[in-house]
Amino acid sequence: MASPTVTNARSVSEPTTLRQDANTESSTGAASTIDTEHISVNDDPRQWSPARKTTTLWIVSLATMVSALASNIQNPSNSLIEADLHATSSQVSWTMAAFLFPQGNFPLLWSTASEIKGRKPVYLVGSALFMVGNVALALSKTIEVMIGMRALQAAGSCAAMAISAATLADIYDTHERGTMMGIFFAAPLLGPALGPILGGSLSQAFDWRACFYFLLVCAAVVFLSFLILFKDTHRRERSPTYCSAFQRHASKERVRSPNESIIAGNEPSKDKTPVKDAEKQLQSLEYTSAVTSKTGLDDVKLSFKDINPFPPYLRILSRKNNVLILITNGLIFGFSYSLSYTCCRTLAGRYGYRAFRIGLVLLWLGIGSIAGSVIGGRWSDRVLAKMMEANGGKCYAEMRLESSKLVMPWVPLSVIGYAWVCEKHVNVAVICVMLVLVGFTSTWMYTCTLTYLVDANPGRSCTAVAVNSSFRGFFSFVSVMIAVPLQDALGDGGLYSAWGGVFVMTELLVILVLRKGESWRKESEEPESKC
């Protein structure tokens, strides 16, 4: 995927025929920017019927739910796997680690491929790999094979996670995304909530291999849904990759025909700013003309520079506002994996619960998370609409974070509350209540920050979500590896009181982005606009 040579910020000076652009402030304030995200295209996904949009939303949500289900469905069966494959606990724990690492880092490759070939081919290839991985896991005879196939399973399953948010960005405008992100994100939260119940039930009724046969059936349903019902939402006219390649192609053409260029006709001047602005205006007009005629983009040939995934990755990380939000999101997910892992140990060790009853308790965490995702998303859109109205119909990405303020005090309080009800070994009903609160508040926060990440990187939402997945994978891997030693050393009270302190820190990071994010984005976009 290319490192775009122009910014994709929205401009208030653009025509009102682009409804979204007229209501959005430009980060650079210049008409010379090319707003690839909202350029006119044939069969515009944002103009699709509500029925088609809803179908797309549900297919993508199903795919992410099944992908998330794969992350912990085997957990209740770990003891059975140890006995059947003659493995140690340490070896079985590596099956989780082998899943988390590809899940966090393969999205970078999937997102790059989706910007070149479109969303649908990536969904189909990823689903096919997921099916192969599940077949191999169900037939595994050694723990070494299982560890390797868990990595393959994760590489395939994470394709849906990698480009799902970008797919929603393709079909929904900014003012709709909060609600739809909330609905969508409920699906990957439901997967981990149902995983222990399904895994425990299937293992007790059959054996541990039944978990992977079940995932195989689900993966087949997802594959067929993408093949038959899903219509590709990607439009190359709105891709920064093609925009960058076109500008390189157009620049070469102007060099070959200098008499036809309005830039070539300018006399040397001490002040080159007007010339630079005129050149950017020419680029914008050329790109718009090429998109309208379609012939210009047909001549564009992508080079390695355009498809190299690392420059866009580094570009996302070059912005301070992105880095702080990525750290926040990574810590939220790391906490989630730590909680579900250690809660199983607490319920089994202190309460004597078996796999199925543990799954029923963890279901309350999923219920709270789903409620937080849906309600938080709707609240986010409501706050954004009110702020836009007060700001003369204009908006900027940081407005999205205002909706997180309501829940900020409750996130660390609910986490610390959970810590000490577990530490004091109170009735399990109280633990269920605290799990609902923890899931509700932390997911509300994540919904706001994820939507902000998409809004703050227009035209690069797919790469931004891929980088987000990488951070999530890293923090989840670390949190899982240190969870048990810390739980043994500090107890649930000490461990999750510490996590409460971590959440206070993440909230301070969000507030800092809320206050400084807009100016940071302008600082980052100005050098990019000069490229």
Secondary structure as UniProt FT lines:
FT   TURN            12..13
FT   TURN            16..17
FT   HELIX           19..22
FT   TURN            31..32
FT   HELIX           36..38
FT   TURN            42..43
FT   HELIX           45..47
FT   HELIX           50..69
FT   TURN            70..74
FT   HELIX           75..77
FT   HELIX           78..85
FT   HELIX           89..105
FT   HELIX           107..117
FT   HELIX           119..138
FT   HELIX           143..171
FT   HELIX           174..205
FT   HELIX           209..228
FT   HELIX           236..238
FT   HELIX           240..256
FT   HELIX           258..260
FT   TURN            262..265
FT   HELIX           273..293
FT   HELIX           295..298
FT   HELIX           304..307
FT   HELIX           310..317
FT   HELIX           320..350
FT   HELIX           355..390
FT   TURN            391..393
FT   HELIX           397..404
FT   TURN            405..409
FT   HELIX           410..423
FT   TURN            424..425
FT   HELIX           428..455
FT   TURN            458..459
FT   HELIX           461..529
//
